[in-house]
Amino acid sequence: MISENPKIGFIGFGEVAYYLSKGLKGAGIKQIKAVDQPIYSEIVRNRARDAEVELALTLEELVMRSELLISAVWGNLSLEVAREAAHFMTSDKMFADLNNSSPRAKKLAAEAINAKGAKFIDIGLMAIPKEEGHKALMYVSGDGAEEFKAIMSKYGMNIQIVPGEAGKAMTIKTLWSIHTKGTQALLWELVLAAHKVGVDLSAHEPLIQKTAMGDLVFSIPQWLVMHAGLHAERKSNELREIAEAMREWGIEPIVIEAAAKRLESVAKYSLKDYFKAEMPAEGYQAMLKAIDKISKEAEISVR
Ligand SMILES: NC(=O)c1ccc[n+]([C@@H]2O[C@H](COP(=O)([O-])OP(=O)(O)OC[C@H]3O[C@@H](n4cnc5c(N)ncnc54)[C@H](OP(=O)(O)O)[C@@H]3O)[C@@H](O)[C@H]2O)c1
């Protein structure tokens, strides 16, 4: 059982952990610590300072000093991180995994954590913390789901229980990601093609008007393109995880494999480093200009 004002420890302190921490601190959580890669980048140090989060030196130190561990790394690393953390877990702690991994990875992670007597929460994060902070909708399953909801709802977290074991919440998130991440890859293919042939999409009414599918190029997709640009490497890895889950379900991931390949091609420009993990105010066009510049310098061709 964790306390009513749990000591929280984030494993991975990227965009999600930063915005959740800021919100939770504002809502009254007293202690939040985090561990990121061993050498903290300037972005991580600045974000930690801003959110009043203390950076731990090792995963062991973080687990020892926290009651509720929240893993927020990359989907493809989630199982490895849970198994590593399990070494230090005890029955008085809980472990929540919000990564976009796969239903199978969540199930195996839960087994590793449960083996130490600690409860596990599978979180399918259904909204964007950068937009909605700690109130972003979370689907949760696993043996720790009820307790997590009972305690963290008091701090304004928007938690919905998906009945059943770890992996159930992730199943719904994976289905959702087929749509969202598939769309992001397709949008990148569109803007790269338009840029290559010198067409300004915003100048053509039929491309920006409202359709049954929503506003095709602007508003949300504009934002989606930039989010996918910053997180292209993570998202292409996660698309591979989705493809793996689909194969287990007996569905050939034809489009999802291609989407992974498209975002992989965007990832080689390291836009996250170029824009210091923040979306450029000028919109995705600034990312296209950056790609031109990086291509010239590094002799990578935009394809
Ligand atoms: N962003 C969203 O809105 C959103 C929405 C739903 C779900 N998610 C999920 O939330 C998770 C985090 O996403 P994010 O956007 O915060 O990604 P992010 O900004 O890339 O942050 C991930 C952080 O984890 C660090 N990391 C990687 N391996 C680690 C390890 N072994 N130990 C400690 N830290 C490690 C990374 O460090 P380096 O950069 O140095 O590698 C990075 O700082 C992902 O699984 C993602 O799928 C994100």
The ligand as an ORCA input file, in Angstrom:
! r2SCAN-3c Opt
* xyz 0 1
  N       4.580     12.263    -25.754
  C       3.312     11.900    -25.592
  O       2.401     12.729    -25.644
  C       2.950     10.473    -25.282
  C       1.602     10.082    -25.285
  C       1.289      8.777    -24.954
  C       2.284      7.877    -24.580
  N       3.591      8.269    -24.607
  C       4.617      7.313    -24.183
  O       5.319      7.848    -23.070
  C       6.691      7.417    -23.092
  C       7.592      8.649    -22.962
  O       7.370      9.502    -24.085
  P       8.044     10.938    -24.198
  O       7.293     11.671    -25.231
  O       8.237     11.502    -22.851
  O       9.457     10.510    -24.825
  P      10.853     11.316    -24.694
  O      10.596     12.772    -24.649
  O      11.740     10.759    -25.765
  O      11.379     10.873    -23.253
  C      11.855      9.604    -22.930
  C      13.025      9.806    -21.995
  O      13.469      8.544    -21.468
  C      14.889      8.568    -21.462
  N      15.377      7.178    -21.406
  C      15.546      6.313    -22.427
  N      16.002      5.138    -21.942
  C      16.124      5.259    -20.609
  C      16.550      4.414    -19.556
  N      16.913      3.152    -19.792
  N      16.547      4.885    -18.289
  C      16.152      6.158    -18.036
  N      15.750      7.018    -18.995
  C      15.731      6.585    -20.256
  C      15.247      9.311    -22.734
  O      16.595      9.774    -22.687
  P      17.382     10.064    -24.078
  O      16.615     11.132    -24.807
  O      18.714     10.523    -23.601
  O      17.421      8.771    -24.823
  C      14.232     10.455    -22.690
  O      14.698     11.547    -21.913
  C       6.876      6.668    -24.414
  O       6.839      5.292    -24.201
  C       5.684      7.111    -25.239
  O       5.284      6.150    -26.155
  C       3.938      9.545    -24.948
*
